[in-house]
């Protein structure tokens, strides 16, 4: 909500969208069984720990349900009356939220790993799709057809993301160790291929030249301002890039464990100081400061592998999904105001507003 209020005060948002945000707090989730569920996130109980109610779902008996695992779900950026989903069943589906019926279905030759709609586009309605094919597919919601194909990768495309700054710029990550930036208006398409060595080929073997990682690149995410791009590879490395110059900023995050054979869904905070990256790390979530590379903490609460994370900037909330069949909501641990006559150093570490205390404990805490 803070994001909406700041945007409204600056004249960047209209009051209608603010009222919609106040009255609508819902979340989409897709499961390995192909089911899609819509949850109401409102905490009517006002208790620190609560369970969100499922409003409706596309269940196994629904005629339009995905046959295999749902890999990506996304609201239409400008209207919650529509959402999209893609699956290992080789389809991308466009849904009418009110009727829970597919309005359109796009079919592909291979498994769909990822799709994304631009959050800022006003002149196009393109959905970028990464599949087992090395070709990046662009599906036009207006015409209902795959309008364009971006060629340049040599292996499957595991992650795609539109720039939040330039509506025609797209980033793609592939199993060929490469990350490419595209301007979809250009005939040649590719703007640049990110190079982890920043052009210093003398230090690179011929195989690793013009590669972003020394393994499959299965995750990427722009910072909210679009000025930087964060990528993750199966070489257990995370890299931060200047999205304008394509330069590797050489921030050292240490070893970032990544054993996923498909796309890794991590996320970046918005309107925080400093900004954080939330990365699935086994059954935990690793929290890094983006520009210094510091591992700040590990969030513990799941009992099995965490598959995905998403940050909700308007309410400063993090959501994580896991193989334990749970979706957990995380909120900042806000400290209560400290009286002027008491030193912060003299306060116990657990001097937290109880409404924001972590409801889960790890084995270390229980000892």
C-alpha positions in Angstrom: 0.0 0.0 0.0 2.9 2.3 0.7 3.9 2.1 -3.0 0.4 3.2 -4.1 0.3 6.1 -1.6 3.7 7.4 -2.7 2.8 7.1 -6.4 -0.5 8.9 -5.7 1.2 11.7 -3.8 3.6 12.2 -6.7 0.8 12.3 -9.2 2.0 9.1 -10.9 -1.2 7.1 -10.2 -4.9 7.6 -10.3 -7.2 7.3 -7.3 -9.3 4.5 -9.0 -6.3 2.2 -8.9 -5.6 3.1 -5.3 -9.2 2.2 -4.3 -8.9 -1.1 -6.3 -5.8 -1.9 -4.3 -7.5 -1.2 -1.0 -10.4 -3.5 -1.8 -8.6 -6.2 -3.8 -5.9 -8.3 -2.3 -5.7 -11.6 -4.1 -3.0 -13.9 -5.3 -2.7 -16.5 -8.1 -0.8 -19.8 -7.5 -0.1 -22.7 -9.8 0.8 -26.2 -8.6 2.7 -29.2 -9.9 -0.7 -31.0 -10.3 -1.8 -28.4 -12.9 -4.3 -26.7 -10.5 -4.6 -22.9 -10.3 -5.9 -21.4 -7.1 -7.0 -17.8 -6.4 -6.4 -16.7 -2.7 -7.8 -13.9 -0.7 -4.8 -12.3 1.1 -6.8 -10.1 3.5 -6.1 -10.8 7.2 -9.6 -10.2 8.6 -8.6 -11.9 11.9 -5.8 -9.3 12.6 -3.8 -12.2 14.2 -0.1 -12.5 13.6 -0.5 -16.0 12.1 -3.4 -16.7 9.9 -4.5 -18.9 6.9 -5.6 -17.3 3.6 -8.8 -18.5 2.2 -9.1 -19.9 -1.4 -11.6 -17.9 -3.3 -11.9 -20.2 -6.3 -9.8 -22.6 -8.3 -9.3 -24.3 -11.7 -9.3 -27.9 -10.2 -8.6 -31.3 -11.7 -12.2 -31.7 -12.8 -12.2 -28.4 -14.7 -12.2 -29.0 -18.5 -9.5 -26.3 -19.1 -7.1 -27.4 -16.3 -3.5 -27.8 -17.3 -2.5 -31.5 -17.6 1.0 -31.1 -16.1 2.9 -28.7 -13.7 2.0 -25.0 -13.9 5.3 -23.1 -14.1 4.2 -19.5 -14.3 1.1 -17.5 -13.5 0.7 -13.8 -14.0 -2.1 -11.2 -13.7 -2.7 -9.1 -16.8 -0.7 -6.0 -15.7 -3.5 -3.5 -16.3 -6.6 -5.4 -15.1 -7.2 -8.3 -12.7 -10.1 -9.4 -15.0 -7.6 -11.5 -16.9 -4.6 -13.7 -16.0 -2.2 -16.0 -17.8 -0.7 -19.4 -17.0 1.9 -21.7 -18.7 2.7 -25.3 -18.1 4.8 -28.3 -18.9 1.8 -29.5 -21.0 3.2 -27.2 -23.8 0.5 -24.5 -23.5 0.1 -20.9 -22.5 -3.5 -20.1 -21.5 -5.3 -16.7 -21.2 -8.0 -16.8 -18.6 -11.1 -14.8 -17.9 -11.0 -14.2 -14.1 -14.8 -13.8 -13.7 -15.7 -17.0 -15.5 -12.5 -19.0 -14.9 -12.6 -20.1 -18.5 -9.8 -19.9 -21.0 -10.3 -17.1 -23.4 -7.4 -18.2 -25.6 -4.8 -21.0 -25.7 -1.4 -21.0 -27.4 0.2 -24.3 -28.2 4.0 -25.0 -28.5 6.1 -27.9 -29.6 8.0 -28.2 -26.4 7.7 -27.8 -22.6 7.0 -24.2 -21.5 9.4 -23.0 -18.8 8.5 -19.4 -18.4 6.4 -16.6 -19.7 6.1 -12.9 -19.0 4.0 -9.8 -19.9 5.5 -6.3 -19.8 4.5 -4.4 -16.7 4.9 -1.1 -18.5 3.8 -1.7 -22.2 1.2 0.6 -23.6 1.9 0.0 -27.4 1.9 -3.8 -27.5 0.3 -6.8 -25.8 3.1 -9.3 -26.3 3.7 -12.3 -24.0 7.3 -13.6 -24.1 7.5 -17.4 -23.8 10.6 -19.5 -23.1 10.3 -23.2 -24.1 12.4 -26.3 -24.7 13.1 -24.8 -28.1 16.0 -22.3 -28.4 13.6 -19.9 -30.1 11.9 -17.2 -28.0 8.2 -17.0 -28.8 6.3 -13.7 -28.7 2.5 -14.2 -28.5 0.3 -11.3 -29.4 -2.9 -11.2 -27.2 -4.6 -8.8 -29.7 -4.2 -11.1 -32.8 -4.2 -14.4 -30.9 -1.1 -15.6 -32.7 2.6 -16.1 -32.2 3.6 -12.9 -34.0 7.4 -13.1 -33.7 10.3 -15.4 -33.0 13.6 -14.4 -31.6 16.5 -16.6 -32.7 20.0 -16.6 -31.2 20.0 -19.1 -28.3 21.4 -22.6 -28.9 19.5 -24.5 -26.2 16.3 -24.3 -24.3 15.1 -20.9 -22.9 14.6 -21.2 -19.2 13.6 -17.7 -18.1 12.3 -14.5 -19.8 11.7 -11.0 -18.4 10.6 -7.7 -19.9 12.4 -4.6 -18.8 10.3 -2.5 -16.4 12.0 0.6 -17.9 11.7 0.1 -21.7 8.6 -1.7 -23.0 10.3 -3.2 -26.1 13.4 -4.6 -24.3 13.4 -8.3 -23.3 15.9 -10.4 -21.4 16.2 -14.1 -21.9 18.2 -16.8 -20.2 19.2 -20.2 -21.6 20.7 -23.5 -21.0 23.5 -22.4 -23.4 25.0 -20.3 -20.6 23.9 -17.1 -22.3 21.8 -14.2 -21.4 20.5 -12.0 -24.3 18.9 -8.6 -24.3 16.5 -8.0 -27.3 14.7 -5.0 -28.8 11.7 -6.7 -30.3 11.2 -3.9 -32.8 14.5 -4.6 -34.5 14.8 -7.1 -37.4 18.0 -8.6 -36.0 16.4 -8.5 -32.5 19.4 -9.1 -30.3 20.9 -6.0 -28.7 23.7 -7.7 -26.8 24.9 -11.0 -25.3 26.1 -10.6 -21.7 29.7 -11.5 -21.1 30.8 -12.4 -17.6 34.4 -11.4 -18.5 33.4 -7.9 -19.8 35.2 -8.5 -23.1 38.5 -9.6 -21.6 38.7 -12.7 -23.8 42.4 -13.3 -23.0 41.2 -14.4 -19.6 38.4 -16.6 -20.9 38.5 -19.9 -22.7 36.9 -20.0 -26.1 34.0 -21.9 -24.7 33.2 -19.4 -22.0 33.6 -16.3 -24.1 30.4 -14.3 -24.4 28.7 -16.4 -21.7 27.0 -15.0 -18.6 27.6 -18.2 -16.5 29.6 -21.4 -16.7 26.4 -23.5 -16.6 22.7 -23.3 -17.4 21.2 -19.8 -16.8 17.8 -20.6 -15.3 16.9 -17.4 -13.5 16.8 -13.6 -14.2 15.1 -10.6 -12.6 15.3 -6.9 -13.2 15.6 -4.4 -10.4 12.4 -2.3 -10.1 14.0 0.7 -11.9 15.2 -1.5 -14.7 18.8 -0.2 -14.4 20.2 -3.6 -13.4 19.6 -7.2 -14.2 20.3 -10.1 -11.8 21.0 -13.6 -13.1 21.5 -17.0 -11.6 23.1 -20.1 -13.1 23.8 -23.7 -12.2 27.4 -22.7 -11.7 26.2 -21.6 -8.2 26.8 -18.0 -9.1 24.6 -14.9 -9.1 25.6 -11.9 -11.2 24.5 -8.3 -11.3 24.6 -6.6 -14.7 24.2 -3.0 -15.8 21.3 -3.4 -18.1 22.2 -0.3 -20.3 25.8 -1.2 -20.9 25.6 -5.0 -20.4 28.6 -4.8 -18.0 29.1 -7.3 -15.3 29.3 -5.2 -12.1 31.4 -8.0 -10.4 29.4 -8.0 -7.2 30.5 -11.1 -5.3 27.6 -13.0 -3.7 29.7 -16.1 -2.9 28.3 -19.5 -3.6 24.6 -19.4 -4.4 23.4 -23.0 -4.4 21.3 -23.8 -7.5 20.3 -27.3 -8.3 17.1 -26.6 -10.2 16.9 -28.3 -13.6 14.2 -25.9 -14.7 13.6 -22.2 -14.2 14.5 -20.7 -10.8 11.9 -18.2 -9.7 13.6 -15.7 -7.4 12.6 -12.1 -6.8 13.9 -8.6 -5.9 12.5 -6.1 -3.3 11.1 -2.7 -4.2 11.3 0.6 -2.3 13.6 -0.9 0.3 16.9 0.6 1.5 19.1 -1.3 0.7 17.4 -3.5 -2.0 17.3 -7.3 -1.4 17.3 -10.4 -3.6 15.3 -13.4 -2.2 16.6 -16.6 -3.6 15.3 -20.2 -3.0 18.0 -22.1 -1.3 16.9 -25.7 -0.5 14.1 -25.5 2.1 15.1 -21.9 3.0 15.2 -18.5 1.3 18.6 -16.7 1.1 18.4 -12.9 1.4 21.2 -10.9 -0.2 21.8 -7.2 -0.5 21.9 -6.6 -4.2 24.7 -4.0 -4.5 27.1 -5.3 -1.9 26.5 -9.1 -2.2 26.1 -9.6 1.5 24.1 -12.6 2.7 21.9 -11.0 5.3 19.8 -13.9 6.6 18.2 -17.2 5.7 14.4 -17.3 6.0 13.3 -20.7 7.6 9.7 -21.9 7.6 9.3 -24.4 4.8 9.8 -28.2 5.3 10.9 -29.0 1.8 12.4 -27.4 -1.3 11.3 -23.8 -2.0 10.4 -23.5 -5.7 9.6 -19.8 -6.1 9.5 -16.4 -4.4 7.6 -13.3 -5.3 7.7 -9.8 -3.8 4.6 -7.7 -3.4 5.9 -4.1 -3.4 2.7 -2.2 -2.5 2.4 -4.1 0.8 6.1 -4.9 1.3 5.4 -8.7 1.5 7.2 -11.7 0.3 5.5 -14.9 -0.7 7.2 -18.3 -1.2 6.0 -21.6 -2.5 7.4 -25.0 -1.7 7.2 -28.7 -2.4 5.7 -29.0 1.1 2.5 -27.7 -0.5 2.5 -24.5 1.5 2.7 -20.9 0.4 4.1 -18.7 3.2 3.8 -14.9 3.6 6.7 -13.0 5.1 6.6 -9.4 6.4 9.3 -7.2 7.7 10.1 -7.5 11.4 9.3 -4.0 12.5 10.8 -2.9 15.9 8.7 -0.9 18.3 9.8 2.7 18.9 12.6 3.0 21.4 12.1 5.6 24.2 14.6 8.4 24.1 16.1 7.6 27.5 16.9 3.9 26.5 19.8 2.9 24.4 19.1 0.6 21.6 22.2 -1.5 22.5 20.6 -2.2 25.9 17.4 -3.7 24.4 17.1 -7.5 24.1 17.2 -8.8 20.5 13.6 -10.0 20.7 12.2 -6.5 21.4 9.9 -6.8 18.4 6.3 -5.8 17.7 4.7 -9.2 18.4 2.5 -8.8 15.3 5.7 -9.1 13.2 7.5 -11.9 15.0 8.5 -15.0 12.9 5.8 -17.7 13.6 8.2 -20.5 12.6 11.2 -21.8 14.5 14.2 -23.8 13.2 16.0 -26.7 14.9 18.6 -24.2 16.1 16.0 -22.3 18.0 14.5 -25.3 19.6 17.8 -26.7 21.0 
